[in-house]
């Protein structure tokens, strides 16, 4: 097994995109969209880390159903944020951070130096570590067989509702038996401007990486990073066999 005892500081990203605790949920959603990220560090007026607001929190705050798309309430970030935010020290081993992500089922942890916010480490950064280490474990060995699908022609309101009920980060959009997209939390939030009966294909993420299960993790990670995708679908002659998410890469690291 590869050694991932290098420090978190080697793979964290800095500076961190933040939002003030007094900002509105809609303002936070706009920041997430502008930067293409899935969570924001929430700070007080002095810049101290007081929580985290993720797309999951926004979806939980919203109202939706089969007859409507998502609507965000007029609420402050501090009402919906998760506090305290998970944080690790900049000198902590990468494997320790990965274990924290797996245990808490989160896709990022914040990084502190002498108690102050210094960076953020996400499962995407763990993909970089797997790529750099040249991990040869077959993709299928870390995959989950739990797939939730939605048809490209289904109404977007149904997809938003199914995403919530399935408690998943993303749904696989299929046309026939073939995957053609991903309907994830970002798509659900972006679909607010659509009519509920609009087709899923109008809102889905078109970037899909489909690979055979025997591909080494390092190669799969490299392709996912190059394509800016968060999930990898596994396909063989029997059809879709599984999905690999960022948390599966965390399992490979810690």
N, C-alpha and C positions, 0 to 999 in steps of 0.2 A: 504493500500500500504506500502511496506517495506521502511525503511529509509536507504538511501545510502549516508548519510552525513559524513561517515568516510573519512579521508584524502586520497588523491591520493597516497601519500607516502606509505600507507599500502599495496597497490596492484601493484605499479609500479615495473618494472624490471630494474636492474642496475648491471653492467655497460651497457652502450649503445654501440651497434655495429655501427661504424662510417666509413665514407669514405671521403677522401680529395676531395675538389672541383676540383682539377686538375687531378684526376684519370679518366681513360677512362670508357665508358659505359660497355665495356666487363669486365673490372676489377671489376666494381660494381656488375655486374650480377654474377660473380664468387663468390663474398662475400655473396650475397643473397643466392646463392645455397648452399654454404658451411655451412651457419648457419641456413638454413631453415626458413628464415624470409621474409617478404613481402616489407620491406622498410628500408632504411638506413638514419641515420642522416648525413648530409653533414657538414663538418667543414672546417674552414680555417687553415692556418699554425699555428695559436695560439690555436687551439682547440675550438674556438667559433662556436656555431651553426649558420649556414648561410642558411640552407635549408634542404629539404628532397628529396630523390630519391626513388620512389616506382616502383614496377613491372609495374604499369599502365603507368608511365613515360617511361619505357623502351619499352613497347609495342607501345606507341605513337611514339617513335623515330624510330622504326623499319619499314622495308618495307616488305610487304607480299601480297598475293593474292591467287586466286584459284589454280594458277599454281606453287606456291612456298611457302616454310615455311619462318619463320621470319629471317631477316638479320639485325643485329645491325650496325649502322654507326660508323665510327671512329671519335667519338666526345667525348668531355670532359663532366664530370658529371655536371659541372656548367652551361652548355648550356641547359640541360634538367631538372634540378632539379626545384622543386617548392620552391619559396622563397617569404616571410619568411616562416619558418616552424611553424606550429601551436604548441603552448606551453602553459602549465598551471603551476601554482605554486605548489610546493610539498605539501602545506597545503590546497590547494583547495579541496572542497568536490568532492567525486567520481561522484556524480550526475551531477555536473557542467561539468566535463570532458566528461561524456556521452552525455550531451546535445550538447557540441561542436562537438563531432564526428558525431552526427545525423545531425546537422545543416550543417556542411561542407561536409558530406558524406565521411568521412575518417575513416580508421580502426585503427588509432593510433594518439596519441598526445605525444609530448615530454614534459618532466617534468623538471622544473628549480628550483634551490635553490639559492636565492640571485643573480639571473640573469644567473647563470652558469648551464650548462647541467648536470642533476642529474639522469635522468632515462627516461623510456618510458612506456606509458600505452597503451595497445592495447585492442581491443574488446575481445580478448581471456582472458585478465585479468578481464574484466567485466563478462565473463562467470564464473570465479572463485568466484566473489562476489555474483552472482545469486545463485550459488551452495551453498556457505557458508550461505546465508540468508534463504535457503530452500524455495524459491519462488514456490508457488503452481499453479500459472497461467498456464492454459493449453497451450501447445506448439502451437496449431492451432490459438490461439488468437493473436499471434505476427507474424505469418507466412505471407509470400508474395505468392500470387497465380501466380505470373509472372515467369514462367519457360521457359527456352530456352533449347531445346534438340538437340542432335546430335547422330547419330547411331554409334555403335561401329565399323561398317564396313566402315563408311565414310572415305574419305581421310583426313589426318591431315591438309592439307592446307585449306580445306573447314572449318574445325573446328576453325582454327586460324582466318580466315576471319569472320566467324560468331560471334566469341567472340568479335571481334572489332566492328562489325556492331550493335550487340545487346547491347553494352555498359554494359556488365555484368562482374562480377568478375569470373563467372564460368558457364559452360554448363553442363547439366545433360546428361551423356552418357547412352543410352538405348540399350538393346538387346530385340527386340520385345517391350513389354510394361514394362519390368523390368529394373530398374536402376542398372547399373553395374560399374559405375565410374563417375568421375568428370573431365572435361577438363577445367582447370583453367589457370590463368596467368602463374603459375609456369610450367605447362605442355606445354604451348605455347612457353615459352622461352627454355625449355629443348628440344623441338622438332626441334630446329635449325639444329641438326645433322641428321635429318631424311629426306628421300626423300619425296617430296610433296604428292605422291600417297600412302605413307604408311598409314595403317589403324589407326584410332583414338585409338583403343584399345592398340596400341603399345606405346602410349604416355600418356594415361589418368592416373589420380590418382585413384588407386584401393581402397583407403580407403573411404568407403561410410557408413554413418549412416542413417538408415531408421527406423522411429518410427511412431506410431499412433498419431493422433493429440491430444488425451486426456492426454498424458504424461505430468506431471508437468515440468515446465521450469528448476527447480533445478536438477531433475533427468536427463533431456536431456543434461543440461550443464555438469553434471558429466560424462556422457557417452562420450560426444564430447571431453572433456578434456582428458579422459583416452585413447581415440582412436586417439588423435591428429588430429581431423578433424575440419574444419572451417565452415562447413555447415551441416545442418540436413534436410533430405528429409522427407516429411510427406506422408504416403501411407495409403489408406484404400481399401475397397473392390471394389471401383470404379477406382482405380489406383492412380497415383501421384496427390496429392492435393495441395502441396505447398512446399516452401523451407524457412528455417530459417537461416539467416546469422548473422555475428557478429554485424551488425548494428541493427538487430532486438533485440539482447540482450542489446544493448545500449539504445534502446527505453524502455526496461523493467527497466533499472537502472535510466535513466533520462528522 
